[in-house]
Amino acid sequence: MAHYRRSGDVPPKRHTQHRAPDGGLYAEELMGEEGFSADSSLLYHREIPSAIVDATPWELPDQSLTENRPLLPRHLRLHTLFPGGEHESADVVTGRRLVLGNADVRISYVVASKAGPLYRNAVGDECVYVESGTATVETVFGALDVRPGDYVVLPRSTTHRWLPTGPGPVAAYVVEANSHIAPPQRYLSRFGQFLEHAPYCERDLHGPGEPLLLDGSDVEVLVKHRGSRGVTGTRYVVPTHPFDVVGWDGCLYPYTFNVADFEPITGRVHQPPPVHQVFEGGNFVICNFVPRKVDYHPLSVPVPYYHSNVDSDEVMFYCGGDYEARRGSGIALGSVSLHPGGHSHGPQPGAVERSLGAESFDELAVMVDTFRPLELGEGGRAAEDPAYAWTWAGRGPDR
């Protein structure tokens, strides 16, 4: 993250002795990005953070991907993936079902009521959008209180666990990067401060509270990491609880940002998707479409024009309101649309005429645009609506 935070007990000078009340030294750990050349934080542990007493393979949920061939726009109904009471036996980490993915990013969906395991993603940062439910996300930095509409940004290798707190389950749309996830560079000064034209600022970002100090012995931690054939997992057992940090400071830490704090950028005529951008990662961006006033030119067309994704695949998760441009397509709350590069797409038939004269749209959607083609995961294949590709023409192939 761009701005400095300090929490708990840290010494006045970095890389110097920091002693506990009994005279023992705390273990200083640098958690940093890009080989000591980017954002970092220093954490002070009661015990040695490198210690492990056992390690065994952790078999991840199905990570297989299937090529989008023939090349088709796809509609995936995510709310069908956890029918009935399946959420009661799922947690936010091990219950994820892979929807779409490529070499840069994996998109999953989960509905979960169980407390999750201690978990660390060593492949890349995670950005988890909370569709519904509340939770506490305990991390090695401290705890985050999470509510509907929150993006939860977890830096690579942050040990954490999800603890649902509400009467209902947590439904989460999970974007896992093979890189770091951050605010778009064009929103930031050369020193990392949000600029005046940015649609959100530092006040909208909520970091962890005071450090957590938990006791325990022979504690299990699940680690997702890189392997010779892609993403794999290891189950560590560590001798003491990893939440033993007495203090930390720096510019790298988990945080939440609520979509309601995104201030939409509008204009006299229809604005292109980059005005909706909220984060960026390696070879992908994250945007959100929020309730807003729409174009106010007297001859404006408020819904998007037809467009060809020349360089990217576009994934839209519909999570609130009524998405005017997709009416009549079968898309509803909980739907994901995949519009791949090489296919021209836009409003459904009749949507342009219906939108004329509209002053505002009540819609909420999270969009991921990738710059390499996406493939279908197990969850995406299971949730597909096979009729979607033909909805612009009103008929499909004879079969």
N, C-alpha and C positions, 0 to 999 in steps of 0.2 A: 504494500500500500504506500501511497505517496507521503503521508505525514507521520510524524514521530509520535509514539505513545510510550508511556512508562507506567508500570504497574508493579506493586509490591516492593520488595526489598532488593535494591541493587546498589553496588558500591559506587563511590563518586568517580572512579576512573575505571575504564574498561580494561580487561585483561590484567587486573591486579587481584591480590588476595581478597577473598570475601568469605568471612568466617561466620559459622553458626554460633549461637550462644554458648555451646559447649566447647568452642575453640576449634572444631573441625572445619575444614575447607568445604565450601560448596563447590560443585562441579559446574564450571562455566561451559555452555554449549553455544556455538554460533550456528544459527540456522539462516542460510543465505542462498541467494539465487545467482546463477550464471558464474559460478566459480569465483566467488569473493568480489565480483565486479558489479553487483546490482543490490537491490534492497535486501536487508538482513535484520535479524534481531538477535540479541544475546539473552539466553535463558540461564538461570542459576538453579541447579538441581540439588536436592538433599543427597541423592545417590548418583551413581555413575550411569548416565543415560545409554551407554553402549552395552551394558551387561545383558546377556541372554543365557538361559540355562537349557533351552531346548529349541529345536527348529524342525518342523515337518511340513510337507507340501499342503497347501490349502487349495482345494479344487473349487475354482470360481464357478458361479452360475454360467449357463451356456453362453459362450462368447462367439459362436459361429456367425458368419455373415454370408449372405446370398446376394449375388449381383442383381442389380435392377435391370433385368433383361427378359423380355423386350423392354425398351426404355419407356416407362409409363409414369404419369403423375399418379400418386398413391394417396389413399385416405386410410388412416389407421385409427381405429376406435379404442383408445387406451383404457377407457372405463370398463371394457369387457375383460381386461386381463386379470382382475382380482374379483371374481364373482362371489356372492354370498359372504361367508365369514372367513375367506382365505386370508384377509389382512390380519386376523387374530394370531396367526402363526408366523407372520412375516416381520422382519425388521428392515430398517431403511437401507442397510448395507447388503446383507446376503439375500434379501428378497427382491432385489432389482431384476427387472426383465429387460434385456437389451432390445431396443427398438430399431436404431439405426447406428451406423458407424463407418469409419474409415481409418486411415493411418494417423489422423490428427485428432479425432474426437469420437467419443461414444456417447449416445443419448439413450438413457434408460428411464423406466417408469416404475414406481413402486407405491403400494398402499400398505401401511404397516402400523401395527399396534404394539408390538413387542419392543422392549428395550434392546438396543443394538449392542454389538460387541465393540470392544476397543479396536480401532481401525486406523490404518495409515495408507494413503494412496501415494506411492513413490513413483508413479508414472507421470503425473501432472496435477495441476490444480483442478479442483471441482467447483462447479457453480450449480447449486441445488435450488431450484425454484419450488417454493412450498405452495402447492395448489390449495390445500385445505389442511386443517388441523394445527395444533400447537405442539411445541417440543422445547426441550432444553438440549442444546448441543454442548456437551462438556468437551473441552479441549485442553491441551497441555498449557495453553496461554490463560485459560479461564473459561467461563461459561457464557454462551450466547442464548438469549431468549428469542424464540422463533415463532412467527405468526403467519397467517395466510398472506400471500403476496410478497413474502421476503425472498430475496436472493441470499443464499448463504454461500459465501466465497471462502473456500478452505485451501490455503496454500499447500503445495506439494509436500508430502511427508509430515503433515500436521496430525499427530495422534489425537483421535477424538472418538466420541460415541454419541448416538442419537437416543434420546429418552423422550418418547411421546408423553405429553402432559394433559391432553384434553380428554373429554369423554369419548371422542371419536378418533379414528385413525389419522395418521399423517399421510397425505397423498403428495408425492414429490416427483418432479420432472428433473432428472439429473443429467447435467452436461459434464462429462469427464474429458479433460484435455490431455494431450501428450506434451503440453507446454504450460506456460503461465497464463492466467486470465487477469486482465486489468482494465481500468477505464481507458477509452480510446485516447491515443496520444494527442489528438487534435484538441481535446478538452483541457489539456494540461499545459502549464508553463514549462519552460526548460528546467525549472527547479522542482516540478511536480505538483504545483498548486493548481486547483481547478480554476479555469478562466471564466470570465463573466458570461460567455456565450454557452457554457456547458449547461445541460438540462438538469444537473444535480451538482451537489458540492459536498465538502467534508462534513457539514452539519448533518447530512442525510445518512452518513455511514456510522454504524454502531458496532464498536469493537467489544471484546470480552470484558467481563467484570474482573474482580480481584482473582488472583491465582487460586487454583484448587489444590488443596493438600490432602491427599487420600492415602490411607495405609493399605497394605496388602502384600502378599507374598505369592510367588509363582503365578503371575498374572498373564493371561493369554492376550496377545495382540495379533490381529490379522493384518497382513501387509500385502497390498497389491503392487506388483513391480514389473519391470521389463524382463522379458525372457528371450531366448533365441527364436521363438516362434510367435512373438507378440506378447500380450499381457498374460501374466501368470500370478500365482499367489504363494505365500509362505505363512505358516502359523508359528509365531514366536511364543515362547514362554520366557518372561522376564522376572528376575528375582524379587523386585519391588514394584510398587504401583508407579506407572509413568507420570501420573499427576502429582509430582513432587516439586514443582517449581515455586520457589519462594518469591521470585521477582523476575521481571524481564523488561527490556526496553528495545526500541528500534522501529523500523518502518515496514516490517513483514509480520502479519498476523491475520487471523480470520476475522471476518466482519459480516454484517448483514446490511442489506439495502432494500427498502420496501418499494415495490413498484408504484405505490400511491405517491411517492415523493419524486417521481420522474415528471418534469415539467415539459409537456409536449411542445415541439416547435412547429408552428403552422404558418401558412402563407395565403396569398390571394388565389393561387392555383395549387394543384396537388404537389405535395413535397415528396421527394424520392426517399426510399427506405433508409439511407444513412442518417437522416435526421432523427430516426427512432433508435439509433444505436446506444447501447448501455455498456457493453464490455467488448473486448477483443481478445483473441487467443491466436496461437500459431495456425494460420491458414483457415481461420473461421472468425465470425463475429456473432454477437448476441444483440438482438434488438427487442424492443417491446412496443406494442401498439396499445395505447391507453385511451380512456375516454377523453374526448377533446372536441373543441370547435373545429369545423372543417372549412375548406376553402371559401373565400368570400368575394371572389371576382363574380360579377353578375352572370357570366356564362361559364362558370367553373363546373367541372365534373368531379364530384367529391371522391368517388371510388377510384381505385388504381386503374391506370391505362394497361392494356395488354403489354406484356414485356417478355423478352427472351432472356433466360439466364445464360448468358454467353460463357461466363467464367465460373459459375457457382451453382450448387444445389441449394434450394430454399426449403426450409422446414419450418412450419408454423404450428404452434401448439395453442389451441383455442381454449382459454381458461376463464372467460368471463364475458358478460354482455351478449350482444348480438352482432356477429360479423356480417355486415351488410353485403359485401361483395361475394360471399359464398352461399347466400340463400338459395335453396333449391338443389344443392349439391349433395345433401345428406350430412354435411358437416355440422356438428353441434359441440356443446361443451365436452371437453375431454378428447376431442379429435386432434389428430395431427395430419397435416397435408405435406406431402413431399412433391415439390415441383423441380424436376431435375434439369441440369444444364442440357441444352439441346431441345427443350420443349417450350414453346411459347404458351404463356398462361395469363390469366387475368380474370375479370369478373364473370360470374355465371350469366347466362342469357337473361336479359331483363333487368339486371342489377344497375346498369348505367342509367337507364331511364328512371328507375325508382329512386335513385339517389339525388336526382336534380332538385335543387332547392333546399336540400338538407342543411341545417346549420350546425349540427353536432352528431357525433357517432358515440354510442355507448358500447365499446368493444374493448376486450382485453386479450392480448395474445403475446406469446413469447416466440420470437423467430431466431433461428440459427441458420446462417448462410455459410456454407463450406466451399472451399476452393479446390477440393478434390471430390470426386463422385462418392456418394453415400451408398452403402449396401444395407440390406434388410437383415436385422437381427431376429432372434427367435421370437421376441415379443412383437416385433413389427409384422412378421409373417402370420402370427396367430391372430392379430387384431385387424387384418386388412379387410376393407370393403371393396370387393372386386368390381363394383359398378361405377366407381368414381371416375375412372379415366374417360368414360363415354358421356359424361353429363353435359359437356358443352355442346355436343352434337345431338343429344337427345336419343341416341341409339348406339348400340355396340355391334360387334361382329356377329354374324350368324354362327351359332355353335350348337 
